[in-house]
Amino acid sequence: MKILKKIICYLCLLTSIQLHADISYHIEVTDPAHHLATVSIEFPNVTTKTLEVKLPVWRSGRYEILNLSKAISDFTAEHGNGSPINWIKTNKNTWKLMLNQPGPVTVRYQVYANTLRYRVAHIDPTHAFLDASGVFMFSPAFREQPLTVELKVPKDWRSRSGMTQTGFHSFRADDYDILVDSPIESGLHQFLSFRVDDQTYEIVIWGEGNHDIYDLQKHITALHHVGKELWGNLPFERYVYMYHAGDGIRGATEHLNSTIIQQDRFNFKPRASYLKVLATTAHEFVHTWNVKAYRPAGIAPYDYSQENYSDLFWMAEGITSYYDDLFLMRAGIYTPEEYLDKLATDIKSHLKKPGRHVESLQQTSFDTWLKDNTQRTHNASVSIYLEGSLTAWLLDQRIRQLTDNRFSLDELQRRLYQDHHNSNQGYTTRDVLTVLKDITGQDMQKFWSTHVEGTGDIDFDELLAFYGLHKVNTASDSEPASWMGAELETQGGLLQVKTVDRDGPAWLAGLTAGDQLIAINDLRLDEKNWSQRVSELSIGQSHEVHYFSAGRLRTTTLTPASDPHPDFSIEPVKKPTREQQRRFKAWTGQSLSDLTD
């Protein structure tokens, strides 16, 4: 009996080990020149008669259905003994397996990895960038089970990820959600690891360009201190900055304890373009808290099989966009003049967007998944990034005003981090308003109704005056530039209309996005002269415009007007009060006197 009991105990232990064994992911780069790899996934112990495996239809950080399974082919499945498993595809991203017996199950398929622009997956002879959403399937039944990832890549490659590394090309994660939020960069790249306080930072740069990895280290170190001061602690022990330097690429995506940032290879110099790289770097770092550590209800937890709706996306992206430039200012990376120039640019872009009077931040947040037409959104919507950041700035000022500068938007972020850190529920509008009332002692519903649920204007003069600043008109009063109410761009040597302002001169003339302008007053427009020609058109007078629309030559009459939002700069008032100077210092971390000396 004792022997029998031991055997039974051993079998129970063995069964327990099998039930809790790691899922094993293997990927082999088979044909890098043609962007191909083979993936196999081993589920250690399947006891059900059927098993569903899925590939996400979108990836975190990009709120758009990408239909990632179109890159999957040659799908097969088999039991642990090698016998094949019948399967059917039940929808565009789900494969259903009909099992003959319980036990281990392996699925295999080929991945076509050529979506660098979307930061999903890209394989070529120099590297493999792998975001799990476009590469690694998962089973909902095993989503919370630990897993390992093993890569088979060329021998001179190195592999990096925010996941725990167990070998040169192997990693481990507690569950699929960590895997899908921990992209892998494997290949030939520049690498630097360094410590700041108790955190380890890694910089990985794939691609050639004019970057300086040690200068990036300096600025990343400065951003670390600003983040730590705001939130009190950092929600990671190790953070990986991945940079892709290539031709004409741009964009970035936040992840759990890493980010992928894509930049044109020569954007790291001069200073003007490099500051944009650093602002993007700061943006993704802020996301480590705002979105990854705490995020709105609707995207907590992520559902990768469909759209995840939220009316608070403006807080996820807009507040982050507000802080990215502010972080550079507080870190001493921006000069005060550079920060105010960026702020002026954002205000101008906002004022020139007709959609700000049409759709609220709440509405545009919910409809984020639907935005894909630049012309339409320009006139009928707002940006969760731009308008969201300006509303965040206004909310910051309002909190400071109501609390005599004792609290700010920083306090709201700290409270959300404290109350909703790693919550699967996410915070709601009610939660935000409750925290705001606790901070300010005031009901902020009126503010919310006006600027979040409604399309109320921001009084920028009042907002700037709070900090001892004002707008200074830089447009010429004697020779005002003409305004046609359209944004133009050159493509293939032709002048093309990008957007047209509703009810502006170009709109009234019948021009629309995609039209190609050929001549004004019978004189040809080209890449070199169009900007000057347009600015010199007589205001209030009719001008004949020849253009192509949908391939047909057309003629219309355009009557330019004075620009309703002329250029301006933001500068300190002549004699800022002590209170204004105190507010500016608390807001930016810099002295207002640096601008007035």
N, C-alpha and C positions, 0 to 999 in steps of 0.2 A: 504493500500500500504506500509506503514511504517513497519507493521508487516511482510509483505511478503518480503520486502527488507532485514529485519533482518534475516529471515529464510534463504534466499538465501546466505547472507553473512556468516551465521553460517555454511551452507553446504559447501560453498567454502573453509572456514577455515578448516573444518573437512577433506575435500578432500586433502587440502594442507598438513595437518598434516599426513594423511595416506600416501601420496606420498613420504614424507620425513621421515617416521618412520624408526627406526633402523631395520636392519635385525637381527634376533635372532638366535644365535647358541647355541645348548644345547648338552652336551655330558655326558652320564652316564656310569661310569665304572661298567659293569654288571657281568663280570667274570674275575677278575684280574689274577687268577691262569692260565687261558687259554688265556690271553692277549686280551680280548674282551671288546668292548664298543659299545654303541648305540648312534648315532648322529642324531639330528633333526635340520633342518634349516627352519625358517619361513620367507618367503618373504612377506612383509606386503601388497603390492598392485601391482598385476601384471595385466596389461591392455592389453597385447598382447595375441594372440591366441595360441602361443607356447612359451615355456621357455626352454632354454638350461642351464644345470648345468654341470660343469666340475670339475675334480680333476687334479691338476698339474701332469705332467709326470716326473718332476725333481724338485729339491729344490735348492734355492739360496745357493751359496758357494760350491756346488758340481756339476761340469759341466759334468754330465752323465745322460743319460736317465734311470730312475729307474723303470718306469712302475708301479707307486704307486697304481693305481686303482686295481691291483690284490689283494689288501687287503680289497676290498669293497664287501659286499654281502647283500642280503635281502633288496634291494632297493625298496622303495614304494613312492608314492606321492598322496596328497589329497588336495581338496579345503578347504576353511575355514569352510564350513559346514560339513566336514567329508566325502564328497563323493569322491570316488577314481578318480585318473587322469591316463589316459592311457599314456604310455611312451614307447619309443624304445631307444636302445643304438646304436648310430650312428658310434661311433668308440671306441677305447679302453678306452678313458677317458671322453666321452661325453654322457650324457643322455638327450634326447629330450622329453619334456612333451607337450601333446596336451590338452589344457584347454577347459573346457565346458563353463566357465564363468569368468569374471574378478573378482579380489579380492585376498585375502590372499592365499598363496600356501605353503604347508609344504612338505618337502621331508625327508625321514628317511632311514637309512641304518646302517648296522653293520660294524665295523672296526676291523680288526685283527692287533693288534699293537705289533709287535715283530721284529722291525728293529732297535735295539739299535745301532748296528755297523755303520749304515748309518746315525745315528742321525736324524731319521725321526719320529718314534713313538715307544714307548715301555711302556707296561703296565704289571705290576706284583703286587703281594700283598703289595709291599712297596712304589710304586710310579706310576705315569703316566707322561711320557715325551711326549709332543705333539708338533710337528712341523706341522703347519696347512697344509703344502703341501701334507702330507700323510694322513690327517684326515678330513679337512674341505673343502667341495666343494664350488664352487662359480659360480655365473651366470655372464657372461660378461656384461650383461645389467645392473647389480647392483654392478659391481666391485668397483665403486667410492662412494658407499653409506655407511653411518655410520652403525656400527654393535655392537652388544653385544655378549659376550660369557659367558655362565653359565655352571659350572661343578657340577655334582653330584658324589661325591667321599666319601670314608669312613670318618667318623666324626673326626678322629684324624689326618687327613691329612691337609696340608696347601698348598696353590697354589701361585706361583710366576710367573711373566712375565714382560717383558719390556713395555707391554701395560698399559694404565691407569687402576688401580684397583678400582673397585666399591664395592667390598665386599670380604669376605674371599675366595670365589671361583668364582668371577665374574669380567669381564673386559670389557673395551670399546675401540674401535678403530675407526678412522675416515674413514677407507676404508679397503678393503680386502688386499691391498698391505702391510698395516701395520700389519694386522693379520698374514699374511703368513711370515712376517719377525720378528715375536715376539713369539718365542716358549714359551710353558708353562711347568713348572716343578711343579707338584702337588704330595705331598706325605710326607714321613717321611724324613726330611733332617735337616742338620745344617744350621743355617742362621745368617748372621751378616749384619747390615746396619750401614753406617758411612758417614760422610761428609768430602769432601776435597774442599776447596774454596767454590764455589757456586754449586757444584755438589754433588749428593747423589750416593753412590755406595752400591750395595748389593752383597753379596756372598752367594750362595746356594750350598751346597755340599751334594749330594746323594751318599750313599754308605760308607762303613767303610774302613779305611786305616790309613796310618801314616801321614796324613795331619795335619797342624796347621793353622786354619783359621785366627788367628791373625798375623801369619807371612805372609800369603798371603795378608792380609790387608796392612801390611807395604810395601810390594813390589808393590802392586797395587797403593798405594799412590805415590810412587816414579815414577811410569810410568805415572801417571796423570800429574805430573809437567813437564816431558819431552815432552809429547804430547802437552801440553798447550804452552810450549816455542816454539815448532816448528810451530804450526798452528795458534797460537794467541788466539783461543777460541775453545771450545768444542761443538760439534753439538748435545748435549743432556743435560738434567737437571738431569736425573737419568739413571744409567747404571747397568745392572745385569750380574754378572759373575756366570754362572752355571757350576758346575763341577760334573762329574760322576766319581766315584772311583769304579772300578770293576776289575774283573780278565781278564787280557790280552786285555783290550780295549784301543784304542788310537784314536787320531784325534780331530778335532775341526771345528766349523763353526761360521762364523761371522754373526751377525744380526744387525738390525737397531740401537738399543741401548742396545744390550745384546749379549752374546756369550754362546755357549755350548762347553765345553772342556772335553774330555774323556781321562782318564789316568788309567793305572794299579794302583790298590789301594795302592801299596807300592812304587810308583815312587816319592813320595814327600820327600824321603830320600834315600840314602845319597845326598850330594851336587851335584854330577855329574848328577844324574837323575833328581833332583829337578830343576836344571838350565834348563833342557829341558822343564819341565812343565812351568817355568817362561818365556822361549822364546816363547812357544806356547801362553801363556797369552798375551805377548807383541804383538805377531803377530795378534791376533784377535782384540786387542785394536787399532792397527794401521789401521786395516780394517774399523774402525768406520769412518775414513776420506776416505782413499784410497779404494774405492769400494762402501761403503754405502753412503757417502756424495757426492762423485764424482766418476764416473766410465766411462769406454770406451763406445763409440758408439757400438751398437750391443746388449748390455745388459742393455740399458736404453731406455725405461722401460723394465722390464722383461716380456718375453712372456713364460708363464708356460706350453704351449701346445706343444712346440717343442724346438729344439736346438736354442741357441742364439749365433751366430757366431761373433767373433771379432779377429782381428790380433794383439790386444793389451792386451791379457790376461797376457802376461809376465809382463806388467806394473802393472796390478792389483795384481798379486801374487808375482812376482819377486821383485818388489820394496818393497812390504810389507815384504818379507822374508829378504831383505837387512836391513830394519829398525828394525826388531824384535831383532836381536842380538845387533845392534847399540844402540837401546833403553836401553837394559840391561847395556851396557857399559856406556852410558851417565848418566844413573841413579845410577851408582856406584854399581850395583848388580854384574856384571862381574868384576873380576880383569883384568887389561890389559893383563896379561898372558893368562887368560882363553879366552878372546876375540880373541887374536891372534892365539891361538890353534884351536878355532872354524873356524877361517878364513882359516888356513892351511888345515884343514880337508875338507872344501868346495872346495878349489883349487885342492887338490888331487883327490877328487871325480870327478871333472870336467875334469881334465887331463886324467883320466882313462876311460873316456866315449867316445868310438869311434863315437857315433852319433853326436858329436859336429862338425864334419867335413861334415856331411851329410845334416842336416836339420837346417834351420834358426829359430830364435826366432819368427819371423813373421809367418812362416809356422806352427810351432808347436803350436802357439797360436790358429790359426784358426782350427787346427786339434785336439784341446784339447778333444773334445767330442769323438774322435776315439781311444784314447790311452787306451789299456787294456792288452797288452802283454809285460811283463817286458823284456824278451829276445830281442824282436824286437825293442822296444823303446831304449834299451841300445845301440844298434848298428846303429839305423837309425834315432834317434831323440834326442831331448834335453828336459830338464825340464824347464817349465815356472817358477818353484820355484828356483832351483839351478842355472842354467845358467842365468835365469832372474835376480837373486840377484847379481851375479858377473858382469853382464852387467850394472846393476844399480850402482854398486860400481865404475866401470870404468867411467860411465857418470858423477857421482858425482865428481870424480877426474878431469875429463876434464873441467867441469864447473869451478871448483876451479882454475885450471891452466889458463884458458882463462880470468878469472876475477881477477887474483892476490888474490885469496882466499876471495874476497868480497862476492861472492855468491856460492851456492852449490846446490845439489839436493833438499835441504830443500826449496829453493826458488821456484823451479819448482812445488813442492807439494803445497806450499802456493798459487801460482798463479792458479793452477788447482782447488783448493778448492774455491778460490775467484770467478773464472770465470764460474765454472760448478757445483756449489753447488746445489744439488737436481734438476739438469737439466734432462729433459726427453729425451734430444738428446744425451747426452754423448759426450766426447771429442774424436777427431780423431787424426791421425798421423799429419795431417796438423796443427791442433791446438797445438800439442806438439812442433813441429818444429818452429812454430811461436813464442811461448813463449821462447823456448831455444835461438832463435836469439835475442829476445828482452833482455834476461838476459845477454848473452855473447857478443852480438854485432857481432857474427859470424854465418855463415850458417852451420848448423850441419848435412846437408844432407849426407856428406861423411861418417861421423861417423855412421849415421843411415844405410846407404847402406852396410857398412862393418860389423857392429856388430848386427844389427836387421834384415835387409833384407838379409844379407849374413852370411857366417860362418867364418868370419875372426877371427884369434887367438887374445887373450888378452895377451899383454906383461906384465906378472905379475912382472917381475923384475923391469921394469920401473914404474909400478903402486906402488909397495912397496917403491921404492927409493924416490918417491915424498913425502912420510911421514917419511923418515928416517929409513926405515925397509929393511930387506933383508931375503932371504931364506938361511937356514943353513942345509946342508945335514946331516941327522942323521943316514943314513944307513951305515953299516960297509963296508969299502973299502977293507979290507983284506979278509972278508968272506961274499960276497954279497949273499943275499937270492935269490933263484931261483924263476922264474916267469913263471906261466903256462897260464896266461891270462884268468882266470876263477874265478868267485866268487862261493864259496862252502858254504853249510849250512847243518846242521844235522837235519833230520826229522825222528822221530820214531827209533832213534838209527842208522840210515843209513846216509852215506855221500852223499849228493845230489848236483848236479850242478845247481846253480841258474841262472847265466848268463855266456856267453862265449864271449870274445872279438874277434871281427872280425879280421881274419888273425893272431891271436895270437897262441901260441903253442897248446892250447887245441882245438882251432878251426881247426888247420891243422891236428890234430890227429883224428878229426871226432867227438869229444864230443859235446854235445848240452844240453840245459837246460832240466832238468828232469832226466838225466842219473844218475845212482847210482853207485858210485865208490866202488869197493869191495877190491881190492888189487893192490899194486904196487910192481913190481919185486917179485911176488909170496908171499908177506907178507901182511897180512890182515890190512885194514884200519879200525879204529873205532873212536868213538867220542873223545877219549882222545888223540890219537896219531897222527891224520891226519894232524893237522896244522904243527907240527914239522917235520913230515915225508915229507910233500910237500916242506917245506922251505929248507930242506937239500938235495934235489935232485941235482945231479951234472948238472951244466949249460953246455949246448952244447952236452950232452950225451943222448942216447936213453934209455928210461925206459918203460918196459912192464906194461900196465895198464889193469886190468880186471874190467869189469863194466856191469851193466844191462842197456839196452836201450830198451824201449817199452816191457819190460818183458823178453827179450832174453839176455843170457849171451854172451858178446862180449869181444874181446881183441884188443887193439890198441897199438901203440908206440907213446910215448910222449917225446918231446925233449925240456926241459925247456930252457928259455933264461934269460938274465939279465933284471931286471925290468926297462923299459924305463922311468918310473917316480918314482924314489926311494923316500923314506920318507924324509921329511924335517920339520923343525920348522921355525917359523917367529920370528925374533929377531931384536932389534934396531942395526943400524950400530954403529961402535965404537965411532965415533965423529959426531953425527948429527948436522947439521947447525941450526942456529937460525930459519931460514925459515922453515926447516923441522919440528922443534919443534912447531912452530906456526901453521903449517898445521895440525899436529897430534892433537894438542889441539882443534883446530876448528872442526876437524872431529869427534873426539871421546868424547870431553868434559873432557878428562883426560890428565895428563902430561906425555910426553915421558920420562922424567927423572925418573918417577916411575919404569920404566923398566931398566934404565941404572945405577941406584944407587946400 
